[in-house]
């Protein structure tokens, strides 16, 4: 199996790596993992006025998992929570040309976005 | 604790479908379900394909096994099949004695080890073995933090301030993962005991839904333990390496 150029690009130049203050009320944090491979992903969103201003991620896993989460942080920026919630893993699969065995990496990224949004909403109830 | 199905002789026939499976003797073509020798001509036979390791040893499918009985039966059967005794026999008999000896040793190794025994039973009944390693979902946050600390420890020099703090955190992580592993083990043992009592009271040829549910739960635990073993080993070797 070989990685697509887009995966390699994200792997070599991951966007938005790092972390935000998880105690900040405007920050939602999602930590998710894939039971089968043990990959873990943390995705954080900084949300202001219902819009995602900033996003950070850190992923311990394979190239596809890193690329999926890197791409997810790029896509969510500037989106409203509702829009971000609509992002589907299949869009990530298409964008990165992920092979079938790596589809679960894109699922992880989608789950991470949803988990981060849920965390933000819970904090701001 | 021990679970020998039949004290006077080994269990016969296949276990699961309740139908008796026979094979014709390769030598005299007598149709029989004898485990080790043809009841007609007494020639050594291959193990019945539809039988399994438990049956070969004369056990039922309980997870607790009488270790003494296992050893004893292993030695009895080893002597029975030992290739030395077949040197003057036909090539067919020599081949069977070799193959049976190899299979017997494999079966003994699996049955002797409680964890391997459970994995084998699951594979036997479910058709596939537990995954080698599957992370418990509730631990992902811990796992993420452990990975971060392992990375930090890798990048920090021994003389740097902070190394000791990371080491201490990882030691705490190690304890936490080991405690989780122990908890899973307790659960596994409880399920195994329950399995045995269900197995003893089983009066149908097929396994009950409740038994199958137990197998599924044991399967999950074994996969989790596989993952925990790996992460425990990673922490241990990182602590060892970055002293």
Interface residues (C-beta under 8 A of the other chain):
Chain A: X31 X32 X33 X34 X35 X36 X38 X40 X41 X42 X58 X60
Chain B: X131 X133 X134 X135 X136 X137 X140 X141 X143 X144 X147 X148 X151 X223 X227 X230 X231
